[in-house]
Amino acid sequence: MKRIFIITCLFLVSNILAQNTFIPDDNFEQVLINQGLDTPPLDDFVPTANIVNILELFILNANISDLTGIEDFRSLEHLQVNNNNLTTINVSTLRRLKTLSCENNQLTTLDISANIFLENLFIDNNNISVLNISNNNRLSVITTVNNPIESLDLSNKENLRLIELDNNNLSFLDIRNNNNNLIEVFSVLNNPNLQCIFVDNTTYSTNNWLNKDSTTFFVETEKECFNITCMIQVDTLENIDTCIPYSLPNLTNGNYFTASGGNGTQLFAGDIISTSQTIYIYNQDIGDANCFRESNFTITICADTSNDTFPSYFTPNEDGINDYWKVTSELTIKNIYIFNRYGTLLSTPTPENGWDGLINGQKAPSNTYWYKIVFENDSFKIGSFSLLRK
C-alpha cells in the first residue's frame, strides 16, 4: 500500500511539473507576467500552455541573464532578445523560427543548426567567433557587426538580400550563391584580415558593393586570390555627408575617378562636387597593369525636402479616401522602397501610383511600415508611416 501511495505521489508531481515551464531568471518571468503570459508572484514557473503557441516574443532591455525556459516556446517564428546580459541561448527546439535577433548581449556561441527555416539573423555586438550556418539555407538577412567571426561560408544561401559583417575578424568569406544580383545591401568594412571575397562576378560586385576595405578584393576563384601579391598603396577617405558643395582634397597615392578601375572621368584635387556620388581613388603600378589598388568614398549632398510631402498614414479601405500612400517632392524620385519592421522589402511603388497597401496581391495588416526614398541625385530620405484599416 505504501509503495502504491509513493508511486501515485510521484506521478502527480511529475504531471504538475509537466504542465509548467521552469523560468529561473526573475527578469525573464517578470516580462512574461507583463505580457500576460504568467501571473504574480514570481515563482520560477510559467504555465506551459500559455507559451507553447506564441508566435512572436520581444524581450528588449530587460536585464535578463538566463533564458532557460525559451525551449518550450515551440511555435515561435520571431524572437528578439536584444540588449540583455545573455551569455548563452538555446533555440534548438524552436524549429519554426524565422527571425532571431539577439544583438547587444554577451554570447560567445550560437547553435542554430536545428533552425532550418531561419530567414533573418541579427547577432550584432556579441563575442561569437564561430558561426555555423550550414543548415540555414533560407537565410535572407544576416548581420554580425562587432563579433570576432573568422570564417563565413554563404555560398549555398540563394535567398540572400542583406549582408552586414562589419568589424569582425574575417579571413574567409564565400558568397558564390549564383544569385549575387539579388543582394541589396552588402557591407564588410573593418575586416583587416580579409584579403579576398569569393563572388559570382567580380565586375558586378566591384561596381555594386562598395562597403569594403581597400585591402579587400572580390575574386571568383581561389587562384585569383592566391595571385594577389601587389604591394602598391592607395589613399582612403571617409564618406562625406554635407549640405554644401565639397572640394576634393590632395592625394598622396592614387588619382580620383568617377568609375571603378580608373575609368570614367578623372577628377583632381580642388574639384567641386555638388551632387551625391561615389568617387573612386585608383592607383596602378606603372610597370605592372595587374598590380593596382582602389578605394572609394561616397559624397552625400543632403536632400532639401522642406516642401515635400511624406504622409504619416493612409487608410486603404477602398472608399476612395486616402487609399494610397503617395509622396510628393520637388526632387525627382528614382526609387521608393517599403519595408516591414523586420526589414523585409515589401513593395517598390512608383511615385505616380504610390502604395495601395497590398503585398503580392494580399492586404497588408494595420501596422507601422518604413520607407526609403532615393532621389535622382542619389540623396535619400528614410522614415515611417502607419497603415490603418477599418
C-alpha positions in Angstrom: 0.0 0.0 0.0 2.8 2.4 0.9 4.5 1.7 -2.4 1.4 2.4 -4.3 1.0 5.8 -2.4 4.6 6.8 -3.3 4.1 5.9 -7.0 0.9 7.9 -7.1 2.5 11.0 -5.5 5.4 10.8 -7.9 3.0 10.6 -10.8 1.1 13.6 -9.6 4.2 15.7 -9.0 5.5 14.7 -12.5 2.2 15.7 -14.0 2.2 19.1 -12.3 5.7 19.8 -13.4 4.9 18.7 -16.9 2.3 21.5 -17.2 4.7 24.2 -16.2 7.9 25.6 -17.7 10.9 26.4 -15.4 11.9 30.1 -15.7 14.7 30.7 -13.2 15.5 34.3 -14.2 13.2 36.6 -12.4 13.5 39.4 -15.0 12.5 36.9 -17.7 9.5 35.8 -15.7 8.5 39.4 -15.0 8.5 40.2 -18.7 6.2 37.2 -19.2 3.9 38.5 -16.4 3.9 41.9 -18.0 2.9 40.4 -21.4 0.0 38.4 -19.8 1.7 35.0 -20.2 2.1 34.5 -16.4 0.6 35.7 -13.2 2.3 37.0 -10.0 4.0 36.3 -7.8 7.4 35.4 -9.1 7.7 31.6 -8.6 10.2 30.5 -11.3 7.4 28.8 -13.3 5.0 29.8 -16.1 2.1 27.6 -17.4 3.4 25.9 -20.5 0.0 26.1 -22.1 0.3 29.9 -22.1 3.5 29.9 -24.1 3.6 26.9 -26.4 1.5 28.6 -29.2 3.1 32.0 -29.0 4.4 33.1 -32.5 6.3 36.3 -31.5 8.3 37.2 -28.5 10.1 40.6 -28.0 12.2 40.9 -24.8 14.3 44.1 -25.1 16.3 45.9 -22.4 15.1 43.6 -19.7 18.5 42.8 -17.9 17.9 39.1 -18.5 20.9 36.8 -17.9 19.3 33.4 -18.2 16.8 32.5 -20.9 16.1 29.0 -19.6 12.5 28.1 -20.5 12.6 29.6 -24.0 12.8 25.9 -25.1 9.1 25.5 -24.5 8.1 28.4 -26.8 8.0 25.8 -29.6 5.8 27.7 -32.0 7.9 30.9 -32.1 8.6 32.3 -35.5 10.1 35.6 -34.4 12.3 36.1 -31.3 14.0 39.3 -30.3 16.1 39.4 -27.1 18.3 42.4 -27.8 20.1 44.5 -25.2 20.2 41.9 -22.3 23.0 40.1 -20.5 22.8 36.7 -22.1 25.9 34.5 -22.4 24.0 31.5 -23.9 20.7 30.9 -25.6 19.2 27.5 -26.6 17.0 27.7 -29.6 17.3 24.1 -30.7 13.6 23.3 -30.0 12.4 26.4 -31.8 12.1 24.6 -35.1 9.7 27.1 -36.7 11.9 30.1 -36.0 12.2 32.6 -39.0 13.7 35.6 -37.2 16.3 35.6 -34.4 17.6 38.8 -33.1 20.0 38.7 -30.1 22.0 41.9 -30.6 23.9 43.5 -27.8 24.4 40.6 -25.4 27.4 38.6 -24.3 27.1 35.5 -26.4 30.2 33.6 -27.2 28.5 30.7 -29.1 25.3 30.3 -31.0 23.9 26.9 -32.3 21.3 27.4 -35.0 21.8 24.1 -36.7 18.2 23.0 -35.9 16.6 26.2 -37.2 16.3 25.2 -40.8 13.5 27.8 -41.5 15.6 30.7 -40.3 15.4 33.7 -42.6 16.7 36.7 -40.6 19.6 36.5 -38.2 20.8 39.6 -36.2 23.7 39.0 -33.8 25.5 42.3 -33.7 27.6 43.3 -30.7 28.4 39.9 -29.2 31.6 37.8 -28.8 30.9 35.0 -31.3 34.0 33.7 -33.1 32.5 30.7 -34.8 29.1 30.7 -36.6 27.9 27.5 -38.3 25.1 28.3 -40.8 25.4 25.2 -42.9 21.8 24.2 -42.2 20.3 27.6 -42.6 19.8 27.7 -46.4 16.8 30.0 -46.3 18.8 32.9 -44.9 17.8 36.2 -46.4 19.3 38.7 -43.9 22.4 38.2 -41.8 24.1 40.9 -39.7 27.1 40.0 -37.4 28.5 43.5 -36.8 31.1 43.7 -34.0 31.9 40.0 -33.5 35.3 38.2 -33.8 34.0 35.8 -36.5 36.9 34.5 -38.6 35.2 32.5 -41.4 31.8 32.5 -43.1 30.5 30.4 -45.9 27.3 31.8 -47.5 27.8 30.0 -50.8 24.6 27.9 -50.6 22.3 30.7 -49.4 20.3 31.5 -52.6 17.9 33.9 -50.9 20.3 36.4 -49.5 19.2 40.1 -49.7 21.2 41.8 -46.9 24.7 41.1 -45.5 26.3 43.2 -42.9 29.6 41.8 -41.4 31.4 45.0 -40.4 34.0 44.9 -37.6 34.6 41.2 -37.5 37.9 39.2 -37.8 37.1 37.6 -41.1 39.8 36.0 -43.1 37.5 33.9 -45.3 34.2 34.9 -46.9 32.4 33.0 -49.7 29.2 34.3 -51.2 29.2 32.5 -54.5 25.5 31.6 -54.4 24.7 32.1 -58.1 22.3 34.9 -57.0 24.6 37.8 -56.1 22.5 40.2 -58.1 19.7 39.8 -55.6 21.7 41.1 -52.7 20.6 44.7 -52.0 22.8 45.6 -49.0 26.4 44.4 -48.6 28.9 45.7 -46.1 32.2 44.1 -44.7 34.1 47.1 -43.5 36.8 46.9 -40.9 37.9 43.3 -41.5 41.7 43.8 -41.9 42.5 40.1 -42.4 40.0 39.7 -45.2 42.1 39.7 -48.4 39.6 38.0 -50.8 35.8 37.8 -51.0 34.7 35.0 -53.3 31.8 36.2 -55.5 29.8 35.2 -58.6 31.1 38.0 -60.8 34.0 40.3 -59.9 32.8 43.2 -62.1 29.3 43.2 -60.7 30.5 43.1 -57.1 33.1 45.8 -57.6 30.5 48.1 -59.2 27.7 47.5 -56.7 29.2 46.5 -53.4 31.3 49.5 -52.2 31.3 48.9 -48.4 34.6 47.0 -48.1 38.1 47.8 -47.0 40.6 49.0 -49.7 42.7 46.0 -48.9 39.9 43.5 -49.6 39.3 42.3 -53.2 36.5 40.5 -55.0 37.6 37.3 -56.7 35.8 34.4 -58.4 38.4 31.7 -57.9 40.9 30.6 -55.3 43.7 31.1 -57.9 42.8 34.8 -58.3 43.1 35.2 -54.5 46.5 33.4 -54.3 47.8 35.7 -57.0 47.2 38.9 -55.0 50.7 40.0 -54.2 50.6 43.6 -55.3 52.1 45.9 -52.7 51.0 49.3 -54.2 49.3 51.7 -51.8 46.2 53.8 -52.3 44.7 56.6 -50.2 41.4 56.2 -48.4 38.9 58.9 -47.5 35.9 58.7 -45.2 32.4 59.1 -46.5 31.1 62.7 -46.6 27.7 63.9 -45.6 27.2 67.6 -46.3 24.6 70.1 -47.4 27.2 72.3 -49.2 29.4 71.5 -52.2 32.6 69.5 -51.3 36.1 70.2 -52.5 38.3 67.2 -53.2 41.5 67.2 -51.0 45.0 66.4 -52.2 46.1 62.8 -52.6 49.4 61.1 -51.9 48.7 57.7 -53.5 46.3 57.4 -56.4 44.0 59.6 -58.6 40.3 60.4 -58.5 37.9 58.8 -61.0 34.1 58.8 -61.3 34.1 55.0 -62.1 35.8 51.9 -60.8 39.1 50.6 -62.3 40.4 54.0 -63.3 37.5 54.5 -65.6 35.0 57.3 -66.1 36.1 60.9 -65.8 39.3 61.7 -63.9 38.9 64.3 -61.2 41.5 66.4 -59.5 42.2 67.9 -56.0 40.2 71.1 -55.7 37.4 70.0 -58.0 34.0 70.9 -56.5 31.4 68.1 -56.0 27.9 69.4 -55.8 25.8 66.2 -56.4 25.7 63.0 -54.4 28.0 60.3 -55.9 30.7 57.7 -55.3 34.3 58.8 -56.0 37.0 56.2 -56.7 40.7 56.5 -55.8 42.7 54.3 -58.2 46.5 53.6 -58.1 48.3 51.3 -60.6 51.9 50.1 -60.7 53.4 51.8 -63.7 55.3 48.6 -64.6 52.5 46.1 -63.9 49.0 46.6 -65.1 47.8 43.8 -62.9 49.1 45.4 -59.8 46.7 48.1 -58.6 44.7 49.2 -55.6 41.4 51.0 -55.3 39.4 52.7 -52.6 36.2 54.7 -52.8 34.1 57.0 -50.7 30.6 58.4 -51.1 29.7 62.1 -51.0 26.1 62.6 -50.0 24.6 66.0 -50.6 21.6 66.2 -48.3 18.2 66.5 -50.0 16.1 69.6 -49.3 12.7 68.1 -48.6 11.2 71.0 -46.7 8.5 71.5 -49.3 7.9 67.8 -49.9 5.0 65.7 -48.5 5.6 62.3 -46.8 2.2 61.1 -45.4 2.3 59.8 -41.9 -0.6 57.4 -42.5 -3.1 56.1 -45.1 -6.3 54.1 -45.0 -6.6 51.7 -47.9 -10.3 50.8 -47.2 -11.4 51.1 -50.9 -13.6 54.1 -50.0 -11.8 56.5 -52.4 -10.4 58.4 -49.5 -6.7 58.3 -48.7 -6.5 54.8 -50.3 -2.9 55.2 -51.4 0.4 56.2 -49.7 1.9 58.7 -52.1 4.7 61.1 -51.7 5.3 64.4 -53.5 8.7 66.0 -53.9 10.3 68.9 -55.7 13.2 66.5 -56.4 12.9 63.7 -58.9 12.3 60.4 -57.2 14.2 57.5 -58.6 13.1 54.6 -56.3 10.7 54.0 -53.4 11.1 51.0 -51.1 8.6 49.9 -48.5 9.7 47.6 -45.6 8.1 45.9 -42.6 9.5 46.2 -39.1 11.8 43.2 -39.7 13.5 45.0 -42.6 11.8 42.7 -45.3 11.3 44.6 -48.6 7.5 44.5 -49.3 6.9 46.8 -52.2 8.6 49.2 -54.7 5.8 51.5 -55.8 6.1 54.2 -58.4 5.9 57.9 -57.3 2.9 58.3 -59.6 0.8 55.4 -58.2 2.0 55.1 -54.6 1.4 52.1 -52.5 -2.0 50.5 -52.4 -1.3 48.5 -49.2 -1.0 45.2 -51.0 1.7 42.6 -50.7 1.7 40.1 -53.6 -2.0 40.8 -54.1 -2.8 40.4 -50.4 -3.9 43.1 -48.0 -1.1 44.2 -45.6 -2.3 44.4 -42.0 -2.6 47.6 -40.0 0.8 48.4 -38.7 3.8 50.7 -38.9 5.9 50.5 -42.1 9.2 52.0 -43.2 10.2 53.7 -46.4 13.4 54.7 -48.1 13.1 57.2 -50.9 16.1 57.6 -53.3 16.2 60.7 -55.4 17.7 61.1 -58.8 20.7 62.9 -57.4 21.3 59.8 -55.1 20.3 61.6 -51.9 17.7 59.8 -49.9 15.1 60.0 -47.1 14.1 57.4 -44.6 11.1 57.4 -42.4 7.9 55.5 -41.2 4.2 55.7 -41.6 1.1 53.9 -40.5 -1.4 51.7 -42.4 -4.8 51.8 -40.9 -7.7 49.6 -41.8 -11.3 49.6 -40.5 
